[in-house]
């Protein structure tokens, strides 16, 4: 479900289709200045609607966005939706994407977007094995077959490089969205998000987890991003959005069952039983020691610098290697520090 690679040609084509940057960004500027100072904010998702927006749904239901003068519309993504291109072209005010490298790769390709919130402090991407042949740390991968999604091969390569393991010591194969290759013995490990309780249920109590973060590659997940234009001209709207979203996510942590009720009511296609199992882990990824000190949504420069270096070392950038300031803005976090710390 994660999109780690960015195609500049496809992006430029999509921008042309929606009419170019200038006209679209002007439209967003007009929307932000509507009567009674109500800002119509569109949040483009990188994939289909999931529990990754439970905080925003709660903030809508509890009136937190209304208090801030924000009228939020959540725009689903999908396999044929280039969310980053849509945000860059001004179709949406901001976006939420599954993984931080997507923003770095977009910036390197000349796409004017920056991350301004890290919704999950740790990335839930995990390598799953079974107790009969457990993979608990990277060295356990040596001589094993690892099945991963095509877009996540770069994560496995980066993980091996980080731990000094030659790529020819591990067999890498493709997988889809289910765990069958692990169950049938075709692979010694498969990958996915540890918050995806539905997909993981088939593994039962024999499951062994090795989280990407704990194995040395520390990416952010549920990253919120926007354009340079939005940051320059509509920072006040982003501050109001962030204030409401922070309160919504804080409410999820404190009232998980009620939050799930709100999510399933809004999106009936989601399974309540599965979401009740997932809401606890989701809250743990959203809150922790870092947020206790710096508040919900916090990011740090050192982490971003390490991510950029890991991808640069593997020659993943199609253009220039971006700097931390190229791919992130801390202005919105600074402006909302007090409210974010209150819910951290």
NULOFI-840574 format. One record per residue (C-alpha): residue in one letter; x negated, y, z negated. Coordinates in steps of 0.5 Angstrom, whole numbers, padded with zeros to 4 digits, always signed. Layout:
BEGIN
AXYZ...
This chain:
BEGIN
X+0000+0000+0000X-0006+0005+0000X-0009+0009+0005X-0016+0010+0005X-0018+0012+0012X-0016+0018+0016X-0016+0018+0023X-0017+0025+0026X-0014+0024+0033X-0008+0022+0030X-0007+0028+0025X-0008+0033+0031X-0003+0029+0035X+0002+0030+0029X+0000+0037+0028X+0002+0039+0035X+0008+0035+0035X+0011+0039+0029X+0009+0045+0032X+0002+0047+0029X+0000+0050+0023X+0001+0057+0023X+0009+0057+0024X+0010+0051+0019X+0006+0055+0014X+0010+0061+0015X+0016+0057+0014X+0014+0054+0007X+0012+0061+0005X+0019+0064+0007X+0022+0058+0003X+0018+0060-0003X+0021+0067-0004X+0028+0065-0003X+0034+0069-0007X+0033+0068-0015X+0026+0066-0014X+0028+0059-0013X+0022+0055-0009X+0024+0050-0005X+0019+0045-0006X+0018+0038-0001X+0013+0033-0004X+0011+0028+0001X+0009+0021-0001X+0004+0017+0002X+0008+0011+0002X+0015+0008+0000X+0019+0011-0006X+0016+0007-0012X+0015+0008-0020X+0010+0013-0018X+0015+0018-0018X+0018+0017-0024X+0016+0023-0028X+0019+0027-0022X+0025+0024-0022X+0026+0025-0030X+0024+0032-0029X+0029+0033-0024X+0035+0029-0028X+0033+0033-0035X+0033+0040-0031X+0025+0041-0032X+0024+0043-0025X+0031+0048-0025X+0028+0051-0031X+0022+0053-0027X+0026+0055-0021X+0024+0049-0017X+0028+0046-0012X+0024+0039-0011X+0026+0034-0005X+0022+0028-0005X+0020+0026+0002X+0019+0018+0003X+0013+0016+0007X+0012+0009+0010X+0007+0005+0015X+0009+0010+0021X+0008+0016+0017X+0002+0020+0016X+0003+0024+0010X-0003+0028+0010X-0002+0031+0017X+0005+0033+0015X+0003+0037+0009X-0003+0040+0013X+0002+0042+0018X+0007+0045+0013X+0012+0040+0013X+0012+0039+0006X+0009+0044+0000X+0005+0038-0003X+0004+0031-0003X+0002+0025-0007X-0002+0020-0005X-0004+0013-0008X-0012+0014-0008X-0017+0020-0008X-0021+0018-0002X-0016+0019+0002X-0017+0027+0001X-0024+0026+0001X-0024+0023+0008X-0019+0028+0011X-0023+0034+0009X-0029+0031+0012X-0025+0030+0018X-0023+0038+0018X-0016+0037+0015X-0015+0043+0010X-0013+0039+0004X-0015+0039-0003X-0013+0035-0009X-0010+0039-0015X-0008+0034-0020X-0010+0027-0022X-0003+0023-0024X-0007+0017-0026X-0013+0017-0030X-0015+0010-0028X-0014+0007-0021X-0010+0001-0022X-0013-0003-0016X-0015-0010-0019X-0018-0016-0017X-0014-0022-0019X-0017-0029-0020X-0015-0035-0024X-0017-0038-0030X-0020-0044-0027X-0025-0040-0023X-0025-0033-0026X-0028-0027-0023X-0029-0022-0030X-0034-0018-0027X-0037-0016-0020X-0043-0022-0021X-0038-0027-0021X-0036-0025-0014X-0042-0028-0011X-0041-0034-0007X-0034-0033-0007X-0028-0031-0002X-0025-0025-0003X-0018-0023+0000X-0016-0016+0001X-0012-0011+0005X-0016-0008+0011X-0015-0001+0008X-0019-0004+0002X-0025-0007+0005X-0029-0001+0004X-0027-0001-0004X-0030-0008-0004X-0036-0006+0000X-0037+0000-0005X-0036-0004-0011X-0041-0009-0008X-0046-0003-0007X-0045+0000-0014X-0047-0007-0017X-0053-0009-0013X-0050-0015-0009X-0051-0016-0002X-0045-0016+0003X-0047-0023+0006X-0047-0026-0001X-0039-0025-0001X-0034-0028+0004X-0029-0022+0005X-0022-0024+0009X-0016-0020+0010X-0009-0021+0006X-0002-0018+0007X+0002-0016+0001X+0003-0023-0003X-0002-0027-0007X-0001-0033-0003X-0008-0034-0001X-0010-0035-0008X-0005-0040-0010X-0007-0044-0004X-0014-0044-0006X-0016-0040+0001X-0019-0035-0003X-0022-0034-0010X-0019-0027-0011X-0014-0023-0008X-0012-0015-0009X-0007-0010-0011X-0004-0006-0016X-0004-0008-0023X+0003-0004-0024X+0006-0008-0018X+0010-0013-0023X+0014-0016-0018X+0008-0019-0013X+0004-0021-0019X+0010-0025-0023X+0008-0031-0018X+0001-0032-0022X+0004-0032-0029X-0001-0033-0035X-0006-0036-0031X-0008-0029-0028X-0015-0026-0029X-0016-0019-0028X-0022-0015-0026X-0020-0007-0025X-0024-0003-0020X-0025+0002-0025X-0028-0003-0030X-0032-0006-0025X-0036+0001-0023X-0032+0004-0018X-0028+0010-0021X-0023+0013-0017X-0016+0017-0018X-0009+0015-0016X-0003+0018-0015X-0007+0024-0013X-0003+0031-0012X-0006+0035-0006X-0004+0041-0002X-0007+0046+0003X-0012+0051+0002X-0006+0056+0005X-0001+0054-0001X-0007+0055-0006X-0008+0062-0003X-0001+0064-0002X+0003+0060-0007X-0001+0058-0013X+0005+0061-0017X+0010+0055-0014X+0004+0050-0015X+0004+0052-0023X+0011+0052-0024X+0012+0045-0020X+0006+0042-0025X+0009+0045-0031X+0016+0041-0030X+0012+0035-0027X+0008+0035-0034X+0014+0035-0038X+0017+0030-0034X+0011+0025-0035X+0011+0026-0042X+0018+0024-0043X+0017+0018-0039X+0012+0016-0044X+0016+0018-0050X+0023+0015-0047X+0021+0009-0042X+0027+0006-0042X+0031+0012-0041X+0026+0014-0036X+0027+0007-0032X+0035+0008-0032X+0034+0015-0029X+0029+0012-0023X+0034+0006-0022X+0040+0011-0022X+0036+0015-0017X+0034+0010-0012X+0038+0004-0013X+0034-0001-0009X+0029-0001-0014X+0030-0007-0019X+0031-0005-0026X+0028-0011-0030X+0021-0010-0026X+0021-0003-0027X+0022-0004-0035X+0016-0009-0034X+0012-0004-0030X+0013+0003-0034X+0009+0001-0040X+0003+0000-0036X+0004+0006-0032X+0005+0011-0038X-0002+0008-0040X-0005+0010-0033X-0002+0017-0034X-0004+0018-0041X-0011+0016-0045X-0017+0019-0048X-0018+0024-0043X-0011+0027-0043X-0011+0027-0050X-0017+0032-0049X-0015+0036-0043X-0008+0034-0042X-0004+0030-0037X-0006+0031-0029X-0013+0032-0031X-0019+0031-0027X-0027+0032-0028X-0032+0034-0023X-0037+0029-0025X-0032+0024-0023X-0031+0027-0016X-0038+0028-0015X-0039+0020-0016X-0034+0018-0011X-0036+0023-0006X-0043+0020-0007X-0041+0013-0006X-0037+0014+0000X-0043+0018+0003X-0048+0012+0002X-0043+0008+0006X-0043+0013+0011X-0036+0013+0011X-0035+0021+0013X-0034+0022+0020X-0035+0029+0019X-0040+0033+0014X-0040+0030+0007X-0035+0034+0003X-0037+0038-0003X-0033+0037-0010X-0030+0044-0008X-0028+0042-0001X-0024+0037-0004X-0021+0039-0010X-0018+0045-0014X-0018+0046-0021X-0014+0053-0021X-0007+0050-0022X-0010+0045-0028X-0013+0051-0031X-0007+0055-0031X-0002+0050-0034X-0007+0048-0039X-0003+0049-0045X+0003+0046-0043X-0001+0040-0040X-0004+0039-0047X+0002+0039-0050X+0005+0033-0047X-0002+0030-0046
